[in-house]
Amino acid sequence: MRKYLVERYLPGMTAREVDDASTRLAASADELAAEGIGVLYAGSTYLPKEESCFCRFEASSREVVERVCDHAHLPFARIHAVRSFPDERRTHA
């Protein structure tokens, strides 16, 4: 599966509403996965001052991620295919 980052803007949403949206995304992804569709909701990062949220997914395609968002009734600005790298340069003292 590939990794995707969903970019969404949430002007005027409260932290509680953002949390509820995250719960809906997780439920939507779980429902599709139960149907045999390759998708995993990996969490979100909310930037309150920017009124934006970035949601992480692993999925078989961009279209699957779009389907999860549509099923959860959450609009998005863009879906990006991404690569993640561990921070192996960090050393622990």
C-alpha positions in Angstrom: 0.0 0.0 0.0 1.1 3.6 -0.6 1.1 6.5 1.8 -1.1 9.5 1.3 -1.5 12.9 3.1 -4.9 14.6 2.9 -4.8 18.4 3.2 -8.0 20.0 4.5 -8.9 23.5 5.8 -11.3 23.8 8.6 -12.1 27.5 9.2 -14.2 28.0 12.4 -14.1 24.4 13.5 -13.6 23.8 17.2 -11.1 21.2 18.6 -14.1 19.0 19.5 -15.4 19.1 15.9 -11.9 18.3 14.5 -11.8 15.3 16.9 -15.2 14.2 15.8 -14.1 14.4 12.1 -11.1 12.2 13.0 -13.4 9.7 14.5 -15.5 9.7 11.4 -12.5 9.2 9.2 -11.3 6.2 11.3 -14.8 4.6 11.1 -15.1 5.2 7.4 -11.7 3.6 6.8 -12.5 0.7 9.0 -15.8 0.1 7.2 -14.1 0.1 3.8 -11.3 -2.2 5.1 -13.9 -4.6 6.4 -15.2 -4.8 2.8 -11.8 -5.9 1.7 -10.7 -2.5 0.4 -7.0 -1.8 1.2 -7.0 1.3 3.5 -5.7 2.3 6.9 -6.3 5.7 8.6 -3.0 6.4 10.3 -4.0 9.6 12.2 -4.2 13.4 11.7 -2.2 16.5 12.7 -4.3 19.6 13.4 -2.8 23.1 13.2 -5.2 25.3 15.2 -3.7 28.7 14.2 -3.7 27.7 10.6 -7.2 26.1 10.8 -5.9 23.2 8.8 -5.5 19.5 9.3 -3.3 16.9 7.6 -4.6 13.3 7.6 -2.4 10.3 7.0 -3.5 7.2 5.2 -2.1 4.0 3.8 -4.2 2.8 0.8 -4.2 0.9 -2.4 -4.9 4.1 -4.4 -5.7 7.8 -4.2 -9.2 7.0 -5.2 -9.7 4.9 -2.1 -8.5 7.8 0.2 -11.0 10.1 -1.6 -13.7 7.5 -1.1 -12.9 7.4 2.7 -13.2 11.2 2.9 -16.4 11.3 0.9 -17.9 8.5 3.0 -17.1 10.5 6.2 -18.6 13.6 4.6 -15.3 15.5 5.0 -14.2 17.8 2.2 -10.5 18.1 1.4 -8.3 20.5 -0.6 -5.8 18.0 -1.9 -4.6 14.4 -1.6 -0.8 13.9 -1.9 1.0 10.6 -2.5 3.9 10.8 0.0 7.0 9.0 1.2 7.9 8.8 4.9 11.4 8.5 6.2 12.4 7.7 9.8 14.6 10.2 11.5 17.6 7.9 11.7 20.0 10.8 12.3 18.8 11.4 15.8 21.0 10.1 18.5 20.1 9.5 22.1 22.5 10.6 24.8 
